[in-house]
Amino acid sequence: MALIFDLAAQSAQMALVLLLAPLLVGFTRKVKAQLLRRRGASIFQPYRDLVRLLRKEVVLAENASWLFRAAPYVIFATTWVAAALVPTFASGLMFSWSADLIAIIALLGSARFFLALVGMDVGTSFGGIGSSREAMFASLAEPAMIMIVFVVSLIAGSTQLSEVAAHMSSHVELRVSNGLALIALLIVAIAENGRIPVDNPATHLELTMVHEAMVLEYSGRHLAVIELAAAMKLLLYISLVACIFAPWGLAPEDADIGAMAVGAAAYAGKLAIGGFLLAFFETSTAKMRVFRVPDFLGAALMLGLLGTLLLFVSRSL
């Protein structure tokens, strides 16, 4: 009976991140429209867009290889696994042993690698530009994420997210390193999801777009799968911030259904707050030029490095 309950809890988390990802995107767009004094589309519009894309016929370029056809499903699978490993409403689930920060970074890096490959597969100029920019941003974002992992693991004594969340919730203390790691993670999250000021997901201006340039040749169900993976990636980073720096409300290990329901409600509130803050930040910030993005991500790398150095210095005193 306990095994069935654990399987059901883990399956619920996997289904939760899959179902809430489009809702988070729709909520963010709605809040952004309201802040700009516009009516905006319904928060359920991303679901309608996905259904419409699934009904459309797939159009493939003549020189598209097998990688172009298989990559959307690989990107979707790796992103879904990474998002499902991050504790949402409960910690200590069946697969929590694999919810390691380094493993999640590796899964996201694999998805980014395949996305950059398919951007160059067809041979269009825009796809090549998008892939080269994505590779440039990744060369700065991944080291920044590693430094953030160093800070978190030195504070919590582990890179496993369930243990990190348990430590952060039981040891509420103000640390400068925690603040620096939080700011660095927010910068990386904005850059990885192509949000303002790094990229504008609501435009298709060829000379400035990054993510959209790599998926211009996709259509139909392939585009639907990629768009759903992008939505889950946004949810993943908000879940990561909530799990590490605001783990309150997470149901502990071996919790009952009531505690998990409270954790699900707390998680929904965290997503709403994260989506609202993201929309507010995007409406109050202008998009930066492409050559300024390395400075933006370099600041995250320096903040992570400074947080790690501060921890070593404070422990040696």
TISEVO-48788 format. One record per residue: x, y, z of N, C-alpha, C in turn. Coordinates in steps of 0.2 Angstrom, whole numbers, plus 5000, padded with zeros to 4 digits. Layout:
% TISEVO-48788
XYZXYZXYZ;...
% end
This chain:
% TISEVO-48788
500449945000500050005000500450065000;501050065004501450125004501850134997;501950084994502250084987501750114982;501150104983500650134978500550204980;500550224986500550294988501150334986;501750304986502350344984502350344976;502050294973502050304966501550354964;500950354967500450404966500650474967;501050484972501350554974501850574969;502250534967502750544962502450564955;501950524953501550534947501150594947;500950614953500550674954501050734952;501650734955502150784954502250794946;502350734943502550734936501950764932;501350744934500750774930500650854932;500850864938500750934940501150984936;501850974935502251014932502051014924;501750964922501550964915500951004913;500451004918499851034917499951114919;500351124924500351194926500851244922;501251214918501751254914501351294909;500951274905500551324901500151374905;499851354910499451404915499951454917;500551444919501051494922501151544916;501251514910501451564904500851604903;500251574903499651614902499451664908;499651654914499551694919500051754919;500651734917501151794916500951844911;500751814905500551854899499951904902;499451874905498851904907499051964912;499551954917499752004922500152054918;500552034913500952084910500452134905;499952104903499452144899499052194903;498852164909498552214914498952264916;499652254917500052304919500152354914;500052334908500152384902499452414900;498952404904498352434903497952404897;498152344896497752304890497352244893;496852224889496452174892496852104892;497152084887497552024887497151964885;497451914883497151854882496951814888;496551764888496451724894497051684896;497051664902497651634905497651564902;497051534900497051474897497251474889;497451524886497551534879498151484877;498751474881499251434879498951364878;498451334882498251274881497851264874;497551324872497151324866497751324860;498251364861498751364856499151294855;499251254860499551194860499051144856;498451144858497951104854497951114847;497951184845497851204838498551174835;499051184838499751164835499651084834;499451044839499350974838498950954832;498450994831498050974825498250994818;498851034818499051054812499551004809;499651004802500050964799500850984800;501250934800501950954801502250964794;502651024794502951034787503751034789;504050994785504750984786505151004780;505751034781506151054776506450994772;506651004766506850944762507550914764;507950964767508650934769508650924777;508050924780508050904787508250834788;508650824793508850754795508450724800;508650664802508250624807508250664814;508850704815508850734821508350794822;508250824816507750874816507050844819;506850784817506250754819506250734826;506850704828506850674835506950724840;507350774839507550824844506950854848;506350874845505850904850505650854855;505650784854505450744859505950734864;506650734862507150734867507150794871;507050854868507050914872506450914877;505950884875505350884879505450834885;505750774884505850724889506350744894;506950774892507450794897507150854901;506750904898506550954902505950934907;505550884905505050864909505350824915;505850784914506150744919506550794924;506850844921507150894926506650934930;506150954927505550994931505250944936;505150884934504850834939505250814945;505950824944506350804950506350864955;506250924953506250974958505650974963;505750964969505150964974504651024973;504051004972503551054971503151064978;502651014979502251014985502450974990;502950924989503250884994503950864993;504350854998505050824997505050754999;505650724997505750654999505250604995;505050624989504650574985505150514983;504750474979505150414977505750424973;505750464969506350484965506750544967;506650554974507050614976507750604977;507950544977508750524977509050554971;508650554965509050584959508950654958;508550684963508450764962509050794964;509550794960510250824962510350884958;510550944960510651004957511050994951;511650954951512050944946511750904940;511350854942510950814937510450854933;510150904937509650944934510050994929;510551024931510951064926511151024920;511350954921511550914915510950904911;510350894913509750884909509650944905;509651004908509551064905510051074900;510651064901511151064896511051024890;510850964891510750914886510150944881;509650974884509050994880509351054876;509751104879510051154876510451134870;510851084871511251054866510951034860;510350994861509950974855509651034852;509351084856509051134853509551174848;510151184850510651214846510851184840;510851114840510951074835510451074829;509751074831509251084826509151144823;509451204827509451264824509951274818;510451224818510951224813510751174808;510351124809510251064805509951084798;509451124797509151144791509651194787;510051234790510551274787510251344785;509751364789509551434788509951484792;510051544789510451594793510151614800;509551614800509251634807509351584812;509251514810509451464814510151464817;510651474812511351474814511451534819;511151594818511251644822510951634829;510351604830510051584836510551534840;510751484836511151434839511851464842;512151504838512751534840512651574847;512151614847511951654853511851614859;511451554857511251514863511851484866;512351464862512951434864513351484868;513351544866513751594869513451614876;512751614876512451624883512551564887;512551504885512651444889513351444892;513851464888514551464891514651504897;514151554898514151594904513651574909;513051554907512551534911512751464915;513051414912513151354916513751364921;514251404920514751414925514451454931;513951494930513651534935513151484939;512851434936512451394939512851344944;513451324941513951284945514151324951;514251384951514451424957513851434962;513251434959512651434963512651374967;512751314964512751254967513251244972;513851274971514351274976514151314983;513751374982513551404987513051364991;512551344988511951304991512251244994;512651204991512951144994513351155000;513751215000514151225006513751245012;513151275010512751295016512351235018;512051195014511551145016511951075017;512551075014512951015015512750955010;512350975005512150925000511950964994;511950924988511650954982511050924980;510750874985510050844984509550894986;509050904982508650964983508150954989;507950884990507550874996507950895003;508550875003508950895009509150965009;509250995003509351075003508651105006;508151085004507451115006507351105013;507551045016507451035023507951075027;508551085025509051125029508751195028;508551225023508451295022507751305026;507351265027506751275031506851265038;507351225040507451225047507951265050;508351295046508851345048508751415044;508251445047508151515044508651565047;509051585043509651635044509751675039;509951735040510151785035510851775033;511051765027511651755025511751795018;512351825018512451865012512551825006;512851765007512951715002512351694999;511851685003511151665001510851714996;510951774998510651834994511051834988;511651834988512051834981511851774977;511751714980511551654976510851664973;510451694977509751704974509751754968;510151814969510151854963510451824957;510951784958511351754953510851704949;510451664953509951614950509451654946;509151714949508651744945508951774939;509551794938509851814932509951764927;510151704930510251644925509551624923;509051624927508351604925508051644920;508151714920507951754915508251744908;508951734909509351724902509151654899;509051604903508951534901508251534898;507751574900507151564897506951624892;507451664890507451704885506951764887;506951784893506451834895506851904895;506351954895506652024895507052034902;507652064901507952104896508452064891;508451994892508951964887508551954880;507951934880507651914874506851934876;506551944870505751964871505451904868;505051864872504751804869504051824865;503851884865503251904862503451934855;504051934853504151964846504551914842;504551924836504951884831505451924827;505751974830506252014826506851974825;506951964818507551914817508151934819;508351994820509052014821509152014829;508652004833508752004840508551934844;508151894841507851844844508351784845;508351744850508751694851508451624851;507951614855507551554855507151544849;506751594847506351584842506651574835;507351594835507651584829507851514827;507951474833508151404832507551364830;506951384832506351344831505851374825;506151414821505751444816505551394811;505851344809505751294804505251234807;505051244813504651194816503851214815;503451164815502751174814502351114817;501751124818501351064820501451034827;501450974828501550944834502250954837;502750954832503450974834503551034838;503251084835503251154838502851154845;502251114845501951114851502351084857;502751024855503150994860503651044862;503951084858504551124860504251184864;503651214862503351264866503151244873;502951174874502751154880503351144885;503951124881504551114885504851184887;504751234883504951294885504551324891;503851304891503451324897503651284903;503851224903504051184908504751214911;505151234907505851264909505751324913;505251364911505051424915504851404922;504351354922504151334928504651294933;505151264929505651234933506051284937;506251344934506651384937506351424943;505651434942505251464948505251414953;505151354951505151294957505751294960;506351294956506951294959507151344964;506951414962506951464967506551454973;505951434972505551424978505751364982;506051314979506251254983506851264987;507351304985507951324988507851384993;507551434991507551494995506951514998;506351474997505751485000505451415001;505751365004505451305005504851295009;504551345012504051345017503451315014;503051275017502451235014502551175011;503251155010503351085007503151035012;502850985010502650925014503250885015;503450865021504050825023503950755020;504550715021504550645019504050605023;503650565020503150515023502550555026;502450615022501850655024501150625022;500650645025499950615023499650655017;499050645015498750675009498650745011;498450765018498250825020498850875019;499450855022500050895021500250905014;500150855010500250865003499850914999;499150915001498750964999498851035001;499151045007499351105009499951125005;500451085004501051095000500851114993;500351084990500151094983499851174983;499451184988499151254988499751304989;500251294994500751334994501151344988;501251284984501651294978501251334973;500651324973500251364968500351444970;500351454976500451524978501151554976;501651514977502351524975502351544967;502051494963502051504956501651574954;501151584958500751654956501251714958;501551704963501951764965502551774960;502851714959503451714954503251744947;502651714945502351744938502251814938;501951844944501751914944502451954945;502951934949503551974949503951974942;503851914939504151914932503851964927;503151964927502852014923502952084925;502952094931503152164934503852184932;504352134932505052154930505052164923;504752124919504752134911504452204909;503852224913503552284911503952344913;504452344917504752394920505552394918;505652354913506352344911506352344903;506852374900506952374893507352324891;507252294885507752244882508452274881;508952234883509652254882509852234875;510452264873510752244866511052174867;511152134862511352064862512152064865;512552114863513252114866513252134873;512752154876512752174883512552104888;512252054884512051994888512651964892;513251954889513751924892513951964899;513852034899514052064905513452054910;512852044908512252024912512451954915;512651904911512751844914513351834918;513851884916514451884920514351904927;513851954928513751974934513451914939;513051874936512851814939513451764941;513951764937514551724938514951754944;515051814944515351844949515051844956;514351854956513951844962514051774965;514051724961514051654963514751644966;515251674962515951664965516051704971;515851764972515851804978515551764984;514951734982514551704988514951644990;515351604986515751554988516351574992;516651624990517251654993517051675000;516451705001516251735007516151675012;515851615009515751565014516451535016;516851525012517551505014517851545019;517851615018518151665022517751655029;517151655029516751655036516851595040;517051535036517151475040517851475042;518251505039518951505042519151555048;518651595049518751645054518551615061;
% end
